Amino acid sequence: MLDELHLLGADLIFLDFAHGTASLYAKSALLSEVIALVQNFKVGLQPNILVGVSMGGVVARMALSQWESVGNPHCVGQYYSVDAPHLGATMPVGLQALILGLSTTSETGLALWNALNSSAAHELLKHHISDN
């Protein structure tokens, strides 16, 4: 599909976050900067299409919401969200407890716990083991 879009003359921009565990607010700010760059260098009047997959769908919604809440026009005409946890992600607290327990026994367990205890996980999970 991407090849077909490119053959039709579409310019494709991919934004991949270096740290998937970083705050959604930081990711949203970065996406806002990319949208501003696209808007500043855009040729033509055709509106852009923004697609966010999984957590990217939430980040895209946050960025567009910020632009629109302050009344700034943007170059995005359509927004698609694919499999994004807009109402929060779920992960059984028992599984979270297992990861916490494994964090003291191996480097892999610690890496999993660090990801689970990251800003993004706290912002996305409906129920986090460290919350009340």
Secondary structure as a PSIPRED ss2 file (coil, helix, strand):
# PSIPRED VFORMAT (PSIPRED V4.0)

   1 M C   1.000  0.000  0.000
   2 L H   0.000  1.000  0.000
   3 D H   0.000  1.000  0.000
   4 E H   0.000  1.000  0.000
   5 L H   0.000  1.000  0.000
   6 H H   0.000  1.000  0.000
   7 L H   0.000  1.000  0.000
   8 L C   1.000  0.000  0.000
   9 G C   1.000  0.000  0.000
  10 A C   1.000  0.000  0.000
  11 D C   1.000  0.000  0.000
  12 L C   1.000  0.000  0.000
  13 I C   1.000  0.000  0.000
  14 F C   1.000  0.000  0.000
  15 L C   1.000  0.000  0.000
  16 D C   1.000  0.000  0.000
  17 F C   1.000  0.000  0.000
  18 A C   1.000  0.000  0.000
  19 H C   1.000  0.000  0.000
  20 G C   1.000  0.000  0.000
  21 T C   1.000  0.000  0.000
  22 A C   1.000  0.000  0.000
  23 S C   1.000  0.000  0.000
  24 L H   0.000  1.000  0.000
  25 Y H   0.000  1.000  0.000
  26 A H   0.000  1.000  0.000
  27 K H   0.000  1.000  0.000
  28 S H   0.000  1.000  0.000
  29 A H   0.000  1.000  0.000
  30 L H   0.000  1.000  0.000
  31 L H   0.000  1.000  0.000
  32 S H   0.000  1.000  0.000
  33 E H   0.000  1.000  0.000
  34 V H   0.000  1.000  0.000
  35 I H   0.000  1.000  0.000
  36 A H   0.000  1.000  0.000
  37 L H   0.000  1.000  0.000
  38 V H   0.000  1.000  0.000
  39 Q H   0.000  1.000  0.000
  40 N H   0.000  1.000  0.000
  41 F H   0.000  1.000  0.000
  42 K C   1.000  0.000  0.000
  43 V C   1.000  0.000  0.000
  44 G C   1.000  0.000  0.000
  45 L C   1.000  0.000  0.000
  46 Q C   1.000  0.000  0.000
  47 P C   1.000  0.000  0.000
  48 N E   0.000  0.000  1.000
  49 I E   0.000  0.000  1.000
  50 L E   0.000  0.000  1.000
  51 V E   0.000  0.000  1.000
  52 G E   0.000  0.000  1.000
  53 V E   0.000  0.000  1.000
  54 S C   1.000  0.000  0.000
  55 M H   0.000  1.000  0.000
  56 G H   0.000  1.000  0.000
  57 G H   0.000  1.000  0.000
  58 V H   0.000  1.000  0.000
  59 V H   0.000  1.000  0.000
  60 A H   0.000  1.000  0.000
  61 R H   0.000  1.000  0.000
  62 M H   0.000  1.000  0.000
  63 A H   0.000  1.000  0.000
  64 L H   0.000  1.000  0.000
  65 S H   0.000  1.000  0.000
  66 Q H   0.000  1.000  0.000
  67 W H   0.000  1.000  0.000
  68 E H   0.000  1.000  0.000
  69 S H   0.000  1.000  0.000
  70 V C   1.000  0.000  0.000
  71 G C   1.000  0.000  0.000
  72 N C   1.000  0.000  0.000
  73 P C   1.000  0.000  0.000
  74 H C   1.000  0.000  0.000
  75 C C   1.000  0.000  0.000
  76 V E   0.000  0.000  1.000
  77 G E   0.000  0.000  1.000
  78 Q E   0.000  0.000  1.000
  79 Y E   0.000  0.000  1.000
  80 Y E   0.000  0.000  1.000
  81 S E   0.000  0.000  1.000
  82 V E   0.000  0.000  1.000
  83 D C   1.000  0.000  0.000
  84 A C   1.000  0.000  0.000
  85 P C   1.000  0.000  0.000
  86 H C   1.000  0.000  0.000
  87 L C   1.000  0.000  0.000
  88 G C   1.000  0.000  0.000
  89 A E   0.000  0.000  1.000
  90 T C   1.000  0.000  0.000
  91 M C   1.000  0.000  0.000
  92 P C   1.000  0.000  0.000
  93 V H   0.000  1.000  0.000
  94 G H   0.000  1.000  0.000
  95 L H   0.000  1.000  0.000
  96 Q H   0.000  1.000  0.000
  97 A H   0.000  1.000  0.000
  98 L H   0.000  1.000  0.000
  99 I H   0.000  1.000  0.000
 100 L H   0.000  1.000  0.000
 101 G H   0.000  1.000  0.000
 102 L H   0.000  1.000  0.000
 103 S C   1.000  0.000  0.000
 104 T C   1.000  0.000  0.000
 105 T C   1.000  0.000  0.000
 106 S C   1.000  0.000  0.000
 107 E H   0.000  1.000  0.000
 108 T H   0.000  1.000  0.000
 109 G H   0.000  1.000  0.000
 110 L H   0.000  1.000  0.000
 111 A H   0.000  1.000  0.000
 112 L H   0.000  1.000  0.000
 113 W H   0.000  1.000  0.000
 114 N H   0.000  1.000  0.000
 115 A H   0.000  1.000  0.000
 116 L H   0.000  1.000  0.000
 117 N C   1.000  0.000  0.000
 118 S C   1.000  0.000  0.000
 119 S H   0.000  1.000  0.000
 120 A H   0.000  1.000  0.000
 121 A H   0.000  1.000  0.000
 122 H H   0.000  1.000  0.000
 123 E H   0.000  1.000  0.000
 124 L H   0.000  1.000  0.000
 125 L E   0.000  0.000  1.000
 126 K C   1.000  0.000  0.000
 127 H C   1.000  0.000  0.000
 128 H C   1.000  0.000  0.000
 129 I C   1.000  0.000  0.000
 130 S C   1.000  0.000  0.000
 131 D C   1.000  0.000  0.000
 132 N C   1.000  0.000  0.000
